């Protein structure tokens, strides 16, 4: 266990950390008068003012014991919010290991959830395939006067974030559609939600031809994963979640270049996001009814691969001209959305997908694109992101974009013109939600860190977005 809350000072830790603001550095009472004077001298000599992410370390003799005493700065109190506190704590703690006693100089900044999340986040490393594993970890005993809940939300969600990251970071040869289905079944048993697996034959009977065409050439066969959580037996309202589940994407016959394929293990980031959301909803026992669908498959090449120029008939009966086999995610989502709306009869639906490179051109790697047919629903989701170190931005969905999807051979094509690519993809998905309230989250940039994001020490999966979706579900009144 990397995090625990305690009610009193103890003197058996490797390091002692104080979190302070620049308004006034109040040294802790566990330091003797002599040590306080010495610490004040060191602080003054080094011109330490507890600016954001600033840190100072000193060795003291306290109660006849040598201790390492560290102060981490948060900057001005009036400028602090949950996002920057999280970042500054991460900056200050990320290189500290061992058993740490941690406290706030300002008790009104006491936030158990944020501290717990940051500690677990720092400790994560996907080193499964490295001969040298991570050996040193940060273990925090946090001094707090607050009543500690049985389940610390920040800590539980941080551990689930690690599950999400492990799924996305796992190599595609291991995490096949079948393996993703099997792991979801195990998670359902562990966290408390039901899982139904639909094999290829069942998907064929349902008419999920767009999805199955993408999977056609793959050695590893496709599986539809349906998760159901019934947290409120009295309510008739069911939230729907859909995650893009491409466990690997070669681009199909519209083959990707090698550099673009290197990170295609992350193309099931949407699936991992929504599986993580289901784990969180069940773990925290939300009084909500939630159903999640993932149409898992690989997009491969082979003699049976679907082709540019093919016309597919989706589950809802609409026909699609394939103009690019590398625009496969929207084809799988089309049938998954139809399934959850028409078969599961959800009242609203959120999908998450590593869908377009265009969203990264528009918003960069740190912002999730939000597309919707219901602005009020989208605003609630964006508001929910304020609880976390996550950034969301609503994108346009004007009907003028529909002209970009016109085809002379079918009801629509699966790619539009080059311009407005992320909205073209979203307008395509909109064709498969009927009149249901719907929000599409394009997480192509935010599911995977290239190394530029200051909140991630390791390249790879970020575990973002599921906590925002969880907060939206938790706070919504339906």
N, C-alpha and C positions, 0 to 999 in steps of 0.2 A: 504494500500500500504506500503510495507516494505522498499522500496528504492526510492529515488529521487535524482536528481542532482540539485545543486544550484551553484550560481555564486559568492556569497559573504558571509562573516562571519555574523552569527547571534548569539545572546547571550541568547537564550531561550531553550537550550538543557539540558538533564539530564547528559550527559557525552560528553567529547571532546576527540577524539582519533586521534593520529598522527601515521602514518606509516613511519618508518625510517629504513635506512640501517646502517650497522656498520661502513661504510666508514667515515661518519660524520653526527652527529645528529643536524640538523638545526631546531631550535624551531620556531613555527609559529608566524607570525606577530600579530595575535590577542592577544597574551600574552603581558602584559605590561613589561617594562624593569625590574621592580622589580621582577615580576613573572618569567621572563626568568632567572634572576640570582639565584632565589630560586630553580627553576627547575634544573638548572645546578649543584647546590650544592647537591641536592637530587640524581641526576644521578651519580655524582662522588662518593658520600658517599656509594651508593649501588653497585658501580662498574658495573653499567649497560652499556653495549656496543652495544645494539640492535642486539644481535645474533639472528639467526633464531628461531622464535616462542617465544623469550624472551619478557617479558612484565613487565612494571613498572607502578604503579598507585600513584597519589598524589592528595591532596586536596589543591586548591589554591583559593585566593580571587582576582578575576579579574573583573575590572569595577564594584567594590562594590558588586559583586555577588560571592558566594561560588560555585566553579566548581570542578568536578572530571576530572582530566586530566590524560590520559593514553597514553603511548607510546608502540607500538608493533613493535618488531624488525623483519627484514627480512634477516639479515646476510649481507654477502658481495654482493655488487651490481653486480660484474662481474660473480657471480655464479648463478644469478637468471634467471629463465625462467617461462613460464606461469604455469607449473605444480607445482613448489615449492612455487611460490608466492601464488598460490591458497591455498596450504596446510598451509603455515605460517599464512596467513590471517585467515583461518579457526581456527587454533589453538589459535590465539590471541583474536578472536571475539566470540568464541562459548559460553562463559559463561557471556557475556555482554548482558544486556537487557535495554529497555527504548529507548528514543529518543536520538540518537547519532549523533554528528557532526564529520565527518571523513574527513581527508585530508592526502595527501602524503607530506613528507618532500622533496622528490625528484620528481619534477613534470614530469620528463621524464619517470617515472614508472607509471604514471597515466593510469589506465586501467578500464574504466567504466564497461565493460562486466564482468571482473573477480570479481570485488567488488560486483556487482549486484547478480551474481550467488552465491557467498559465503554467502551473507546475506539471500537469499531465502532458500538456503540449510540448514543453521543453524536453521531457523525458522520451518522447516518441522518436524512434528511428527504425526504418525498415532495413534491417541488416541480415535478413534471412539468408541471403546468398553471399554474404561476406564471410571470409574465414576468420576475421577478427571482429567479434561482436562488441557492441557497446557494453562497457563494464561499470562505468561510474554514472550514478543517477542522483537526481535531486530529490530528497525526501524532506518535506516541510511539516513542522508542527506549528500550527498557526494559533497565536494567542488572540482570543476573542471573548467579549462579554456577551455576545449574542446567543440566543437559543439556537442550538445546532439541530437542524432537521434530520430525521432518520435517513433521508436521501438528499444529499447535497446536489442540487440540480446541475450546477456548473461542473462538478466532478463527474457525475454520471454521464452527462452529455460529452464531456471531454474523453471519457473512456469509449463511448460509442463513436466519437470522431476517429479514434484509433482504429476501430473496426472498419469504418468507411475508408480510411486511408490504406489499410491493409488490403482491402478488396481492390482498390484502384491500382495500388503499387504492384500487386501480384502479377507475375508474367502470364501472358495469354496462353501459353502451353499448359499451364496449371489451371488457371481460372477459365475453363471452358464453359459454355452455356449449362452443361450438366452439373459442373462443379459449383457454379453460381447458384443453381437451383438447390443443390444439396446443402450448401452453406446457409442458404436462406431458411430451409427447413429446420436446420439446427438452431439458428438464431430465433426462429419462431418459438421453438420449444423452450429456449433459454429465457426469452423476454416476455413471452405470453401473448403471441398472436398466431392465428391459424394460417397455414400455407397450403395451397392447392397447386399442383404442377400439371399443366396441360402439355402433352407431348405433340409431336408433329401431326399425327393422325387427327387428334382432337382439334388442333388449329385448322387443319384442312376442312373438317366438317363445319367449322364456324365461318369458313370463307375468308380466312386471313391471308389472302393471296399476295398482297403487297409485301407483307412481312416475310412470308415463306419464300418469295422470289429472291429476296436478299440472301437468305440462308441456303439457297439451293445448291451452291457449289462446295459448301464447306464439308470437311470430314467430320467435324464435331457438330452434331445435329442440334436444332433449335428447341427451346423449351419456353413456354409461357408460364411465368411465376405470378400467382395471384395470392396476395396477402390480405387478411381481413382481421380487423380488431373491433370488437364490440364493447365499447366502454360505457355505453348508455342505452340500456335495453328499452327505456321509455321513449327515446328519441327516434323519429323516423328520418332524421337528417344524416346523410352519409357524405363525408368528404372523400374525394377521389384523388389519388396520386398516381402518376405515371413516370417511369424513369427509362431513359434510353439505355438499352442493354447490349450494345455491340461489344462483345468481349474481345474482339479484334477486328480491325478494319484495314484491309489492303487497298481499299478503293474499288475492288472488283476489277472488271475489265478496263475501267477508267483508272488505271493503276497509279497509286501515289508514288512519288519519288522516295528513295530510301530514308532520307532525313525526316520526311513527314510520317513515315511508318514507325519510327523509333519509339514514339510515345503513344502509339495507338492502343496499348493496354488500357489507357485512360478513357477510351471511348464508351465504357460502361459507367462513367462517372455519374451520370444521371440515375442509373439503377442503384448504385451504391448510396447516393444521396437519399433516395426515397426509402431504401431498405433501412438506412440509418434513422430516418424519420420514424419509421414504424417501430424500430427498437426503442426510440426515445419516448414515443407516445405510450407504448406498453409499459416500459420501465417506470415512468412517472405516473402511470395509471390515470391518464387523462379521461375525463368523462365525455368522450367523443366516440363516434363511429367512423372508422377510417378504412378504406379499401385501397390497395396499391396493386398496380399491374406493371410487370416488366416483360417485354417480349425479347427474350435473350437469344442471340445468334452471333455468328461470325459472317463477315462479308469477305469471301475468298474468291480466288480465280480457279477455273477448271473447265472441263468440256461441257458442264451443265450450268455454267454461270449465266445469270441473266444479263441482257445485253442493252447497250444504248440503242434506242429505237423500238424496244419491246413496249407493248401496251398491256398494263396490268389492271385487273379489276379488284379494287379494295373491298374490305368487308362490308362497307356501307353501300356498295354498288357503283361507286364512282370509278371512272377509268382514268388511268395515269399513263402518259407517255414518258418513258425513261429517257432522259436526255443526258444523264450522267450517272453512272453506277456508284460514284463516290458521294452522291447525295442520298445515301441509303438510310440514314437515321430517320429522316422524315417519313420514309415508307414504312418502317417498323412502327414508328409512333402513330401513324395514321390508323393502323389496325388496332393498336393498343388503346388509343383514345376511343375508337368506335366500340371496342369491347367493353371498356369501363363505363361508358355512357349508356349503351343500349342493353348490355347484359347485367352489369352490376347496378345500373340505374342510380348512379351517384348524383348528388344535387349540385356539385361543383367539382372542378378538377384543376389540379396544378400539375404540370409536367416539367421535368428538369432534364436537360440534354446538352451534351457537348456537341452542339449542332452545327455551328458555322464559324469558319475563320473570320468571316466578315464582322462578327460582333467584336472580335479582338482588334480589328482595324478601327472600329468605331469607338470602343470604350477601353481598350487596353486589356491587360491581364488581371486587373484587380477589381473589375466591376462587372456584375452580372446584369445582362440585358433582360428587361421585363417587357413582355408583350401580352396583350389581353383583349378580350371583348367586353370587359367589365372594369371600368376605371376605379370604382370603389373597392373592389376586391384587390386590385393591384396595389392601391395605396396602402391597404392594411398590411399586405405582405412587405412592402417597402418600409413601412413604419416598424414592422417586426424586426427588420434587419438592424435597427438602431440598438438593439440589445447586445449586438455582437460586433466583432471586428470585421464586418462585412459591408460591402457597398453595392447598392442596386440602383438602376436607372431605367425609367420607363421609356420605351422606344415607340415610334409612330406605327399605327396600324390602319392608315387610311385605305379606303376601298380602291383608290386609284392604283394601288400595288397589284390588284388582281389581274390587271392586263398583262403583267409580266409573266404570268403563269399560263397564258392561253396556249393551246396546242391545236393544230389542224387535224390531229388524228385521235384525240381523246378529250375528255372533259378538262384536263389540265396536264401540265408537264411537271416533273419533279424538281426542276431548277428553273429559275427565271433568268432575267438579264443579270449582268454582272453587278450593276449598281443596286444598292439597297438590299444586298444579299440576305442579311439576317431577317429583315422584315418579309422578304419574299418567302423565306422558309416558314416564318410564323403564319403568314397568310395561307400557305399550303396546309399547315396543321389545323387552322381554323375551320377548314372544310370538313373536319371529321369530329367536331364536338357538338353538332346539331345546335340547339339553342341553349346548351348548358353553359353556365358561367365558367370561365376558363382563364388561366394565367399560364403562360409559357416562360420558363426561365432558361435562357441560353447561357450555359456555364462553361462554354468552350475555353474561356480565359481563366476562370476562377477555380476550376476543378483541379488544375495542375499548375504548380509553381516552377518557373524556369530558373528561379534563384534570385529574382529581382525583388520579391516581396519581403519587407523587413520583418514580417511576423512568422516567417518560415526559415528554419535553419537548414533544411534539406530539400533538394530538388525533388519534385514528384507531387503526389497527392496532397491536397490541402485539407480535405475534410470539411470544406466550407458548405454553406447553403442549407444543409439539413436542419441546423439549429434555428435558422430564420423560419423555415417552413414549420418546424415544431412550435415555435413561439406564436406564429400565426394561428395554428390550430388551437393552441392552448388558450389564447386570448379572445378568439372569436366567440360570439355569443350563440351561434347556431348549435 
